[in-house]
């Protein structure tokens, strides 16, 4: 899987759809080989690091997807569904049937031997077979579309395994956390984690179960929205200039870098009963946190990961919401996909706060990061005018200002909560309104301000221009 996924990814990254006819031989170009070796080296290095730390590495985790028990039962299926957007319906049905059959063959021995229920081997093996068939037997746009889509599906699977290693790195390298600072900042937001935590206690276990499921399955719903966006790729041979997967992956590359720059672990650990003796007290969620303290960098041994600032679940859920509003040609999305995006955003925000995973300040930083990254990627054919620069530069400055103020002005937020809260919420609202005005000027607009749809082409024989 690692070789297949990295090959397909590198094929897409270095192949120029404007100049390639898709009639290459079986052997990849030198650029693809170089990129393939670089990605493989990264994964091997991460596996060696994981072995040294006695934890599960990406290569070992991928092997379990083939021959063992997959770590996730839904993520492999989400990756396969995303990969199938690049092939015809007949080939989709054949691949799905093969995946289901393989999963059943793996499942029967597990159940007979009394092992726990698990699926996910079938889609990984079927995805591998799809790549091999497309590479060896197909040509032209048909081949490229299949490999492009397969790369996205494989990358969704591989990226989560790489992310698991990075979480371990944050624990290993950061032995202090800054939760006291963020808790004081949250006083300006009325301590939302405490408020929502008490609300979930009142609502009961059924609501909590739904929120847990939504929180865990965020990559799966992202794949659903991406499949909807890319549903016409196989028939048209054209790929959009921008779609959810691009924003999702860039967020995954950029956001976690700040985990080691601003290590935070969440109120349920530092101020709750899950701190395993290192917590400051059992405040969360029933007792208001202490405000009469001088914030310090708090020593913390071992887990959990320092993965609160910014809230990547908020950033990713916001991206899903934004991309569920409109189709890639600018038309309004159908009601069901808009409902899915809104439902997942609301539930994800509720879960991140109500389970004590995040502070409100984390969520604001995550939303700002998403709006900034998506503005840098959206509608690439319009270029880099002032309309984009003001959003990307403004969002980057705002994000840096937020993290700086959290670190150095936390007592000021706590002493002046009304002003501080208005500044935090107002800054996010201002960025969101600018984003809305720039990219969605009218609810029913079919095109952008320049009259061109956000469509790219898969080869040099097709071009699309939509005018009002």
N, C-alpha and C positions, 0 to 999 in steps of 0.2 A: 504493500500500500504506500509506503514512504517513497519508493522509486516511482510508482505510477503517479502519485499526487504531485510530487515535485516536478516530474517531467511535464505533465499537462500544464501545471502552473507556469513553468519556465517557457513552454511553447507559446503560451498566450502573452506573457510579459514581453518577450523579445521579438515576436513576430509582428510585422507591420501589416495590418489589414489593407492598407492602401496600395501596397506594392507587391504583396504576396498573392500569387494565383492559387495557392492551396494545392499545387501539384508537386510538392516536394517528394523525394524518395522516402524510404523507410527510415533513413538515418537522419537525426536532427542536425541542425546547423551548429557551427562552432559556438555561436553565442548561446544557444540553448544548452549545450554541453557545459559551458562555463557556469551558467546560472544554475544548472542542475547540481554540479559539484559543490557550488557555494551553499545551496540550501541543504544538501545532504551533509555537508561538513557541519553546518549549524546543528542539525538534528543529532548527529553523532556526538558532537560536543555536549549537547544538553543531556544525552543519554549517559555519557560518562560522568557528568556532574551528578545526575540523579543516582547513579550507582554508588558514587562516593558518599552521597548523603543518605543512602539506604532508603530511597523512595522510588516511586514508579516513574520511569522515564518515558519519553514520547515513543521511542521505538518499541519498547516492551509493551506499552499500552496498545500500540497499533497491532502488534503480534497477537495480543489477546482478542482483538476484534476479528482476527482470522481464525485462530485455533483455540481460544479460551473463552472466558466470560467477558463480554464487552463492559466497559465502565459505564456507558450510557446506553439505554435501550432505544431512545427516541432520536438521538443525534445522528447515528448512522442512517436512519431512514430519512431524516431531514436532508442530509447530504445527498442521498440518492435521488430524492425528489427534485432537488435543485439541479442535479446533473442531467435529469431527463428532459429539461426544457430545450436542450439542444438537439433532440432527435425526434423522429416522427412518432405519431401515435402508435403505429404497429410495433415499432421498436421499444417504445415505452412499456407497452403491455407485456411484451416478451421479457424485458428486463425485470419488470415487477414480478411477473410469475416466477422467474428464476430466483429472485431474492426471497420471495415467500417460501418457495419450495426448500431452499437451502436452510432458511431459518427453522422450518419444521424439522428437517433432518437433524439439526443441531439440538433442537428443543426436546425431542423425544428421549434421547439418552439421558438428558438432565433430569427429566421428570421420572424416568424409570429408576434412576439411581438416587432419587430423593433430594436432588440438588434444587436450589432456588430457581424460580422462573426467570429466564433472561432471553432476550432476543437482540439482534443487531449484527450477527455474523453475516447473514444473508445479504443485506444491502451493501456491505463493504466488499464482499466477494463479487457481487453482481456489478458494482461500480468498477471494480478492477477489470472484469471481463469486458465491460462496455468500452473502456479506454483502449484495451488491447485490440478489440475488433475495429474500432474507429481508426486507430493508428495503422494497423496492418492492412485493412481491406478497403477503407473508404478514401475518397479524394475530394479535392476542391472545397467549396463552401460547406458541404455536408460534413466533411472531416473536421474542418476548423470549428464549426459550430458545436459539434459533439465534444471535441477536446476542450474548447473554451468552457462549456457548461460543466463538463466533468471536473475541470480544474477548480471551479468554484465550489462544487460539492465536496471534493476531496480536501480543499483548503479549509472548509468549514469544520471538517472532522479533525484535521491535523492541528489547526490553530488552537482549538480548545486544549489539546494535549500539551502544546508548547506553553499555553497560559498557565496550566497547572504547575509547571516547573518554575515559572516566574514568581508565582505566589510563594513557593518555597524559598526562592532567593530573597524575597522581602523579609521573611522571618530570619534567615541566616545573617543578613547584612545589617538589619536595623534592630538594635536591642533597646531602643527607647521609642516611645510613642508620644504624640502631641494631642491626645484626646482632651486634656484639660482646656487647652486653648479653644478647640472647636466647641466644646460644651458651653463655654462662656459666650462665644459668638452666637450660639443657638438661643441664648436668652433673648436676643433681639428678635427671634422668630417664634417666641413663646414655647420653646422646648418641644418641637413637634414630635420627636421620637417618644417622649413621655406621654404626650396626649394621645397619639395613635396607638401606642402600646396598651394604654388603659382601655381604649375603645375596643380593641380586638379581644381583650379579656372579657369584656361585656358581651360581645357578639357571639362568642362560643367557638367550639372546635371545627364546625363545618365551614365557617368562613375562613378560619385559619388554614384549613386543608386546601381550599381553593386557591388562596393566596400563595401558599407554598408551591403548589403545582404551577401556577402562572410564573412565579419567580424562577423556578428551575427550568421551565420550558421556553425561556425567552429566545434561545437560538432557534428552536423549532418554529416558533411563530414568525421569526425573521425569515426563515426559509420559505414559509407559506407566502408571505408578502412578496418576497423576491420571485418566487415561481409565478405569482400573478403578474408581476411586472414584466417578466421575460417570457410569457406564455406564447408570444408570436414569433419568437426567434427562429424556431425550427422551420416554420413555413415561409417566413420572409427572408431569412438569411441575414437579417440586420440586427445589430446589437445597439441598444440605447447608449447615448453618450454618458449617462449617469444612472445608477440604480442603487438599491439599498445595500447590496453586498459590498460595494466600494466604500461607502460611508462606514458600514459595520466593521470592515477589516481595518481601515485607517484608524478608526477610534481605538480598536484593539491594539494597534501598534503604538499610538501616541499616549493614550490615557494612562496605562499601567506604568509608564516611566515615572510618573509623579508619585507612585506609591513609595518609592525610596527617597524622594525629595521631601515628602510630607507624610510620614508614617502615622496612620491612624487605624485603630482596630474596632471602634464602635462602642456605643454606650452599654450594650448587654455584657461586655467584658470588663471595661474599666469601672463602670458604675452599677453593675448588676451581679447576679449570683453566679454567672458563668466565668468569672475571672479566676477561678481555681486558687483562691487565696491571695492573688496579686491585686485584686480590685480595691478601689478606695472606699467601698462600702456598697451595701445592697440597696441602692436608691432606685434603680430602673425596674419597672416603670411606675411604681406606686408612690414613691417619695420624690419630691422635687430635689434636684441636684444642688449641691452646695455652691454658692456664689462667692462666699467669703474666703477665697483662696487666691494665692499668687500662682498663676499657671507655671508649670515647669515641664521639662522633658522627662516623662515618667519612665523609669526602667521597667522593662518587660521581657521576661525570658520565654522563649519558645513561641508556640502559636497563640493566637490565630494569625493569619496573614495580615499584613499592613495594607489592606486593599480598600480603604474607605474614601480616600481623597484623590481624585474625584470619584463620585459614584458612577461606575461604568454601567451598572444596570439601568440607572436613570438615563445616561447618555444613549445607550443602545435602545431602550424603550422609546425615547424621544425620536430617535432615527426611524424606528418602525412606525411611529405615529405620523411623522412628516411624510414618509413615503407611501403611507396608506391613504393620503388625502387625494392624490391625483395620479392618473395614469402617466406613462412616460411621454405621451404626446400632449400633455397639459390638460386633458379633459378631466372632469370630476370623476373620482373613483366611485364604483358602485357602493351602495349602502352597507353591504355586508363586510367589505374590506375596511371601510371607514370605521365600522363598529369594532372590528377586531383590533385595529390600531389604537383606538381610544380606550377600549377595555383593557388591553395589555398595559398601556401607559398608566392608567389610574390604579390598576391592581399592583403593578410593580412599585409605584411610588408608595402605596399604602404598605406593601410588604417590607420595603427597605426601611421604613420608619418604624412600623409596628412590631417588627421582629427584633428591633434593636440593632440592626446591622449598620445603620448609618445615622448621621446627624442631618439636620435640615441644610446646613451649610454645604455638606457633601453633594446634596441633590442640586443645589444652585450651581455649583461648580461643574457638575456633570452636564447639566442642561446647556450651560454656556459653551462648554467644549463641543457638544454635539452641533449646536447652531453654527459655530465657527468652522468646524471641519466640513460640514455639509455645504456651507457657503463656498468654501474653497473648491469643492468638487462639482457642485451642481451646474448644469447647463454649460459645459466646457466650450461650446461653439460661440458663446458670446464674448469669450476672451476675458481680459482683466481690465475692465474699466473702473471708474470710481464707484459704481454700484457694488462691485465685488470687494474692492479694496477697503471700503469703509466698514464692511461687515467682517471680513477676515482680520484686518488689522485691529479694528475696534474690539472684536471678540477676543483676540489674543491678549490685548492690553487689559481688557476687563478680567480675563481669567487670571493673568499674572497679578493684577491688583487685588483680586479676591484672596488668593492664597497668601499674598504678602500681608494683607490686612488681618487675615485669620491668625497669622503667626505673631504679628507685632502690635495689633490693636485690639486683641481679644478683651482685655479689661474695659476698654472704651465702649465696645459693643454692649457689655454687661451693664455698665453704668448709665448708658443712654440708649435703652432698648428701642424706644419708639423711633428715634432718628436713625439708629443703626438698621432696624428692620425695614424702614422705608427706603433706605439707600440700597440694601441688598435686593429686596424685591423689585424696586424701581429700576435698578440696573438690568436685571434679567428681563423685565417687561419691555424696557426700551430696546434691548437687543432683539427680542422676539418680534416686536412690532416692526422693526426695521427689516428683519428677515421676511416677515409676511408681506410687507409692502414691496420688497424687492422681487421676491420669487413668485408670490401668489397675489398679483395686483387686483384680480377680480375672481370671485368665487367660481364663475363659469367660464373663465378664460381658457381658450383652447391652445394658446401659444404664449410665449413670453413677450416682453416689451418690444422686442425687435421683430416679432412675427415669425420666429423660427422655432420649431419644436425641438425638444431635447433628444434628437435622434442621431445616432452615428451609424455608419454603415460597415458591413462585414467585408465588403470588397469594393473595388474601384468601379464597378459597373452600375452601382445603385446610389442615388442621392435623394434626399427628401427635404423639401422646403415647404412649409405650411404658411400661408399668408392669410391675413384677416380679410 
